[in-house]
Amino acid sequence: MHGSRPREPTGRVGRDVGLSKRDIVAGTSNFFDGLGSESDSTGGGRSSVRDLLYDAERRLTAAGVPSPQADAAWLMAWVLNVPRNRLFLHDEPSPAQRMEFEKAVARRLSRVPLQHITGRAAFRRIDVAVGPGVFIPRPETELIAEAGVRVLREADGGTAVDLCSGSGAVGLSLALEAPGSTVYLVELDDAAVEWTRRNVTDFGRDLAAAGSRVEVLHADAGDVAEAGNPLSSLASCVDVVVANPPYIPDAMVPREVEVRDHDPAVALFGGDDGLDVVRRIARTAAVLLRPGGLLAVEHADVQGPDAPGGGVVGVLRSLTLDEELASMVPGVPGAPVFGSVTDRLDLAGLPRFTLATRLAG
Ligand SMILES: C[S@@+](CC[C@H](N)C(=O)[O-])C[C@H]1O[C@@H](n2cnc3c(N)ncnc32)[C@H](O)[C@@H]1O
């Protein structure tokens, strides 16, 4: 418990971070089943993959690491450079591998995120490079990517904008899964945008094979569409805008050490109610989206329609074409910007993202 500290939103804050949905669905709780009992251990040797994993899991559990069994297995797979489901076909690790595994476990025991140790985070069909300075993509964010991919595929050569792109996991997924698309990735933070660029470069060949184009913009998602800014020429032309913005209220303290100490603050906190960046993103999307285009925004489970003011649904429903917006896009001043505003649940059944369609104005 955290004494008087407010509860953080669940979701991005400390679930099975970075493990893909597939891993969660497959379940890891019986990972060591069928591998012999503890009494099979080699006693003094303790050097087989099984024994090393068992020992690591025990220590990670004692240290309160959230997913000890899975993490031990991921670290071993990384050290041995084999897929996780081939771990137990591997010969006894060499002394150098044992030492490397021990170092990795020690880092995890000190609550360095698994993905910072391995340097990779799984997301949909890809895994991206991550490390200090960039937010680790989470499984629940795969849902807004899914919404974006669907729209882009229908558009056949459509255009998308990923606001608050971080590692680029969402925008890259869109571009790779919707061949022939053009995707703009917008990231404000100096350190994070280096990771965006790195991942876009790393996936260059796959993007070319998909016939998709990706452009990285080091810019503020809130004003990137304003006159004279890089995306102003796309006004009313974009098929889909996706965003996983910072959305934790400033006063909240993430419970998970990994989040608190390793995810950048600029990626987490979004003002008093957490929705400051969401409000600005809504205006950017209002300018960029074509009539009928889709906005998909992730939010905390406490920012669903039952939140005070209706959460993100409330923000999007209440946005009208004010003087500033009317100067950038056609439409009747005062008209609502978004229609079909609906909130969606994540795989844990919690309110997690909002979808809205740009009205014709
Ligand atoms: C929660 S992270 C999401 C990153 C990535 N989209 C993902 O899902 O893994 C939010 C990202 O938004 C960036 N960010 C924060 N404020 C921003 C702004 N005003 N404009 C653009 N990016 C911003 C942060 O630096 C961070 O990389």
The ligand as a Tripos MOL2 file, in Angstrom:
@<TRIPOS>MOLECULE
LIG
   27    29     1     0     0
SMALL
NO_CHARGES

@<TRIPOS>ATOM
      1 C1          2.4530    7.3080  -22.9820 C.3       1 LIG1
      2 S1          3.7510    7.6660  -24.0590 S.3       1 LIG1
      3 C2          3.2090    6.7690  -25.4890 C.3       1 LIG1
      4 C3          4.2950    6.4250  -26.4480 C.3       1 LIG1
      5 C4          3.8530    5.4680  -27.5530 C.3       1 LIG1
      6 N1          2.8130    6.0280  -28.3700 N.3       1 LIG1
      7 C5          3.3850    4.1690  -26.9560 C.2       1 LIG1
      8 O1          2.1850    3.9260  -26.9020 O.co2     1 LIG1
      9 O2          4.2260    3.4060  -26.5000 O.co2     1 LIG1
     10 C6          3.4190    9.3650  -24.4540 C.3       1 LIG1
     11 C7          4.4540   10.0050  -25.3580 C.3       1 LIG1
     12 O3          4.0070   11.3230  -25.6650 O.3       1 LIG1
     13 C8          5.1030   12.2140  -25.6560 C.3       1 LIG1
     14 N2          4.5350   13.5380  -25.4540 N.ar      1 LIG1
     15 C9          4.1640   14.1260  -24.3010 C.ar      1 LIG1
     16 N3          3.6120   15.3280  -24.5530 N.ar      1 LIG1
     17 C10         3.6280   15.4960  -25.8940 C.ar      1 LIG1
     18 C11         3.1940   16.5200  -26.7690 C.ar      1 LIG1
     19 N4          2.6130   17.6430  -26.3030 N.pl3     1 LIG1
     20 N5          3.3910   16.3620  -28.0920 N.ar      1 LIG1
     21 C12         3.9700   15.2380  -28.5840 C.ar      1 LIG1
     22 N6          4.4130   14.2350  -27.8090 N.ar      1 LIG1
     23 C13         4.2320   14.3530  -26.4750 C.ar      1 LIG1
     24 C14         5.9880   11.6650  -24.5710 C.3       1 LIG1
     25 O4          7.3050   12.1170  -24.7060 O.3       1 LIG1
     26 C15         5.8360   10.1660  -24.7740 C.3       1 LIG1
     27 O5          6.7900    9.6920  -25.6800 O.3       1 LIG1
@<TRIPOS>BOND
     1     1     2 1
     2     2     3 1
     3     2    10 1
     4     3     4 1
     5     4     5 1
     6     5     6 1
     7     5     7 1
     8     7     8 2
     9     7     9 1
    10    10    11 1
    11    11    12 1
    12    11    26 1
    13    12    13 1
    14    13    14 1
    15    13    24 1
    16    14    15 ar
    17    14    23 ar
    18    15    16 ar
    19    16    17 ar
    20    17    18 ar
    21    17    23 ar
    22    18    19 1
    23    18    20 ar
    24    20    21 ar
    25    21    22 ar
    26    22    23 ar
    27    24    25 1
    28    24    26 1
    29    26    27 1
@<TRIPOS>SUBSTRUCTURE
     1 LIG1         1 GROUP 0 **** ****
